[in-house]
Amino acid sequence: MKLAILQMADTPHVESSAVMLRYAGHKVRVCSRQLCDELRRIGCDQVVHISTARSYGCDPLDQSIGEATLADMERCDLFADIKVNNIALVKERWPRLRDRICFWRLNGGRPEHVIRKDGTDCGDEWFPGCPAITANLWYNDRHQHENYTFWPPYPRAADFSQPRSGRNTDPFCLVHGLTGWGYNCIVPDIAKMGVKMYGAGTPSGIVQHAVVPELVRSSLCMVHLKTTDCPGWALYEAVLGRCPVVVSRMLVARSRMEALFDSHTCIMFGPPGTPDGSGDMGYEQCKDDIRSALSFLRGNPSEASALTEEAHKRLNNLMWTPERDGPAFKAYLERTFP
């Protein structure tokens, strides 16, 4: 069996990626503390041990996914990193990985070549120096023969299979780092509408993932205060649990989520973004649209149910499955990383 090592520290991302890689015949491991230390030593960015996921509410990682040591880097068949500027550093430290490394991009916005104000070159996300395996649908635009794009599987979907309770308690928002996703200036106004905000840096703080299924099952809706996501596990969970979703037009444009979100599957707020994901944020319109959405959902339960049923159907048709997508993914890995 081949070995794949994932440089990522978010339980849902790791477990979702493992579903795909295991189908293709790979044993999956995440970076141990020892390996994280070495990656940081050579200058790699955003290297975090998987244990930190617990500090922001994630469930414990599937115990069948082990931790990779430094020695494993000398024998692994695929190394996946989430940061483009780490690719060259890993290749230099472990030359045998030059043709065994991929950019497993997790951010949903348009790929960019970011150079910080201090001159630090963060790398060209369009040209990472290796194939991209990603839920970022912008990568359908270029180098399709090299890249693999997909709507990720969600192995904990069964947690969200219980019927809606009908209680319609306060709407909620699940966003870590609420101040960094474009809607910070309207957070106080949205909170006054009764939206409870959970996550790191939010008014209501972190909640454990174990309580999210009940939030989804019983709340009026989820208001998603982000301008980009990839794929957005909170969105997945709401849709899988048939909870109405209020999402920004900016996010749909920036993350190319039109296949899932439109007027038949959700209620959208704010002005539409331009094709490259920029444009006026329209904060006053955002507030008015969210206020109207909450009123509509409270007064029209049958229409709300129709939205959630269509969204649920679409997501299940989009999500990667071993039966439908596994053979092509396995063939892609064998062709790209022989």
C-alpha positions in Angstrom: 0.0 0.0 0.0 1.2 3.5 -0.9 1.7 6.2 1.8 0.3 9.7 1.6 1.2 12.4 4.1 -1.1 15.4 4.6 0.2 18.8 5.8 -3.1 20.0 7.1 -4.6 20.3 10.6 -8.3 20.5 10.3 -10.2 17.3 11.1 -12.9 17.5 8.4 -10.3 18.2 5.7 -8.1 15.4 6.8 -10.9 12.8 7.0 -12.4 13.9 3.7 -9.1 13.7 1.9 -8.5 10.3 3.5 -11.7 8.9 1.9 -10.4 9.8 -1.5 -6.8 8.7 -1.0 -7.7 5.4 0.6 -9.9 4.5 -2.4 -6.8 5.1 -4.5 -4.8 2.6 -2.4 -3.0 5.0 0.0 -2.4 4.8 3.7 -3.0 8.3 5.1 -1.0 10.0 7.8 -0.8 13.6 9.1 2.4 15.3 10.2 3.7 14.4 13.7 5.0 17.1 16.0 8.5 16.1 15.0 7.7 16.5 11.3 5.9 19.8 12.0 9.0 21.1 13.8 11.2 20.2 10.8 8.8 21.8 8.3 8.8 25.0 10.4 12.6 24.9 10.7 13.0 25.0 6.9 10.7 28.0 6.7 7.3 26.4 5.9 4.3 28.5 6.6 1.0 27.6 8.4 2.3 24.3 9.8 0.1 23.2 12.7 -0.2 19.9 14.5 -3.6 18.2 14.2 -4.1 18.4 18.0 -4.7 22.1 17.7 -8.0 21.3 15.9 -9.5 20.3 19.2 -8.9 23.9 20.6 -11.4 25.3 18.1 -14.0 22.7 18.6 -13.2 19.9 16.1 -13.9 16.3 16.9 -10.9 14.0 17.6 -9.3 12.7 14.3 -10.3 9.3 13.1 -7.9 7.0 15.0 -7.1 5.0 11.9 -5.2 8.0 10.5 -1.7 7.9 12.0 1.1 10.5 12.3 4.0 10.6 9.9 7.6 10.8 11.2 10.7 12.3 9.5 11.6 8.8 8.4 8.2 8.5 6.6 9.2 11.4 4.3 12.0 9.2 2.9 9.5 6.6 1.7 6.1 8.3 1.2 4.5 8.2 -2.3 2.6 11.5 -2.0 3.0 14.6 0.1 0.2 17.1 0.1 0.7 20.7 1.4 -1.9 23.4 1.7 0.4 26.4 1.2 1.9 27.1 -2.2 5.0 28.8 -0.7 5.9 25.6 1.1 6.2 23.5 -2.1 9.7 24.6 -3.1 11.0 24.3 0.4 9.8 20.8 0.8 11.3 19.8 -2.6 14.7 21.3 -1.6 14.7 19.5 1.8 13.5 16.2 0.4 14.6 16.0 -3.3 12.9 12.6 -3.8 9.5 14.3 -3.4 10.0 16.6 -6.4 7.6 14.5 -8.4 5.6 13.2 -5.4 4.1 16.5 -4.1 0.8 18.2 -4.7 -0.8 21.5 -3.7 -4.0 20.4 -1.8 -5.5 23.9 -1.8 -8.2 24.6 0.8 -9.0 28.3 0.1 -11.9 28.9 -2.3 -11.0 32.3 -3.8 -9.4 33.1 -7.1 -5.8 31.9 -7.1 -3.4 34.8 -6.7 0.3 35.6 -6.6 0.6 37.3 -3.2 3.6 39.5 -2.3 3.3 40.9 1.2 4.0 44.5 2.0 7.4 43.5 3.5 8.4 41.9 0.2 7.7 38.3 1.2 6.8 36.3 -1.9 4.0 33.9 -0.9 4.1 32.0 -4.2 2.0 31.9 -7.3 -1.1 29.9 -6.7 -1.8 29.5 -10.4 1.6 27.9 -10.9 2.5 26.1 -7.6 5.3 24.1 -9.1 3.3 20.8 -8.8 -0.2 19.5 -9.6 -3.1 20.9 -7.6 -5.7 18.6 -6.0 -8.4 20.9 -4.8 -12.0 21.8 -4.1 -11.2 25.3 -5.5 -13.2 25.3 -8.8 -11.1 28.1 -10.3 -8.5 25.4 -11.2 -10.9 24.2 -13.9 -9.7 27.2 -15.9 -6.1 26.3 -16.3 -3.9 23.2 -16.6 -6.9 20.8 -16.3 -4.7 17.9 -17.4 -2.4 18.5 -14.4 -5.0 19.4 -11.7 -7.9 17.5 -10.1 -11.0 19.4 -8.8 -13.9 18.1 -6.8 -16.6 18.7 -4.3 -15.2 16.9 -1.3 -16.9 14.0 0.4 -18.0 14.4 4.0 -17.5 11.2 6.0 -19.5 12.5 9.0 -22.6 13.2 7.0 -24.6 10.7 9.1 -24.3 13.0 12.1 -26.7 15.3 10.2 -29.3 12.8 9.1 -31.8 13.3 11.9 -35.1 15.1 10.8 -35.5 18.8 11.6 -37.0 19.4 15.1 -39.4 22.2 14.0 -38.3 24.3 16.9 -36.8 27.1 14.8 -34.6 28.5 17.5 -32.3 31.5 16.9 -30.5 31.6 13.6 -26.8 30.9 13.9 -23.5 31.6 12.2 -20.4 29.2 12.4 -17.3 31.1 11.4 -13.8 31.0 12.9 -12.1 34.4 12.7 -15.3 36.3 12.0 -13.5 39.6 11.7 -11.4 38.4 8.7 -14.0 37.4 6.2 -15.4 40.7 5.0 -18.5 41.3 7.1 -17.0 42.5 10.4 -18.5 45.9 10.3 -22.1 44.6 10.2 -21.7 41.9 12.9 -23.3 44.1 15.6 -26.3 44.7 13.4 -26.7 41.1 12.5 -26.4 40.1 16.1 -29.3 42.5 16.9 -31.4 40.5 14.5 -31.0 37.5 16.8 -28.2 35.6 14.9 -26.0 33.7 17.4 -22.4 33.7 16.2 -20.1 30.8 17.2 -16.4 30.2 16.5 -13.0 31.6 17.4 -13.2 35.3 17.7 -17.0 35.5 17.7 -19.4 37.0 20.3 -20.6 33.6 21.5 -17.3 31.8 21.3 -16.3 28.3 20.3 -18.7 25.5 20.4 -17.7 21.8 20.2 -18.5 20.1 16.9 -20.6 17.6 18.8 -23.3 20.1 19.4 -23.5 21.4 15.8 -25.9 18.7 14.6 -28.5 19.9 17.1 -27.9 23.5 16.1 -28.5 22.5 12.5 -31.5 20.4 13.4 -33.3 23.0 15.5 -32.3 26.5 14.3 -34.3 28.7 12.0 -31.4 28.9 9.6 -27.6 29.4 9.2 -26.4 32.9 8.2 -22.9 32.4 6.6 -20.9 35.6 7.1 -18.0 34.8 4.8 -17.0 36.1 1.3 -15.1 32.9 0.4 -15.1 29.3 1.4 -13.8 26.0 0.1 -15.9 24.0 0.4 -17.3 25.4 3.6 -17.9 22.5 6.1 -20.5 24.6 8.0 -22.3 25.0 4.7 -22.1 21.3 4.0 -23.4 20.5 7.5 -26.4 22.9 7.2 -27.3 21.6 3.8 -26.9 17.9 4.8 -29.1 18.6 7.9 -31.7 20.4 5.7 -31.3 23.7 7.6 -32.0 26.8 5.5 -28.9 28.7 4.4 -28.5 32.5 4.0 -25.3 33.0 2.0 -23.7 36.0 0.3 -23.8 36.5 -3.5 -20.2 37.5 -3.1 -19.3 34.1 -1.7 -21.1 32.3 -4.5 -19.3 34.3 -7.1 -15.8 34.2 -5.5 -16.0 30.5 -4.7 -17.8 29.4 -7.9 -20.6 27.7 -6.0 -23.4 28.4 -8.5 -23.9 24.7 -9.0 -25.1 24.4 -5.4 -26.4 27.8 -4.4 -29.1 29.9 -6.3 -32.6 31.1 -5.6 -33.9 27.5 -5.6 -31.6 26.3 -2.8 -30.9 29.2 -0.4 -31.5 32.9 0.3 -28.7 35.1 -0.9 -27.7 38.5 0.5 -25.7 41.5 -0.7 -24.7 42.5 -4.2 -23.3 40.0 -6.7 -19.6 39.9 -7.1 -17.9 40.3 -10.4 -16.6 37.2 -12.3 -13.2 37.5 -10.5 -14.9 37.9 -7.2 -14.4 41.5 -6.5 -17.0 44.3 -6.4 -18.9 46.5 -3.9 -19.7 44.8 -0.6 -23.0 46.7 -0.3 -23.2 46.5 3.5 -26.5 48.2 3.8 -28.0 45.9 1.2 -26.5 42.9 3.1 -28.3 44.0 6.3 -31.6 44.5 4.6 -31.4 41.2 2.7 -30.5 39.2 5.9 -33.4 40.9 7.8 -35.8 40.1 5.0 -34.5 36.5 4.8 -35.1 35.8 8.5 -38.6 37.2 8.2 -39.4 35.1 5.1 -38.1 31.9 6.7 -40.2 32.5 9.9 -43.3 33.1 7.9 -43.0 30.5 5.1 -42.0 27.1 6.5 -43.1 25.2 3.4 -41.0 27.4 1.1 -38.1 27.0 3.5 -38.4 23.3 3.3 -38.5 23.3 -0.5 -35.2 25.2 -0.5 -33.5 22.8 1.8 -34.7 19.7 -0.1 -33.3 21.0 -3.4 -30.0 22.0 -1.7 -29.7 18.6 -0.1 -30.3 16.9 -3.4 -27.8 19.0 -5.3 -25.1 18.6 -2.7 -25.5 14.8 -2.7 -25.2 14.8 -6.5 -22.1 17.0 -6.4 -20.1 15.4 -3.5 -17.3 13.1 -4.5 -18.2 9.4 -4.1 -16.0 6.3 -4.4 -18.5 4.6 -6.7 -18.8 7.5 -9.2 -15.6 9.4 -8.9 -13.1 6.9 -7.3 -11.9 5.2 -10.4 -11.1 8.4 -12.2 -9.3 9.8 -9.2 -7.2 6.6 -8.8 -6.3 6.8 -12.5 -5.3 10.5 -12.1 -3.0 9.7 -9.2 -1.4 6.8 -11.0 -0.9 8.9 -14.1 0.4 12.1 -12.3 2.4 10.4 -9.6 3.7 7.1 -11.1 
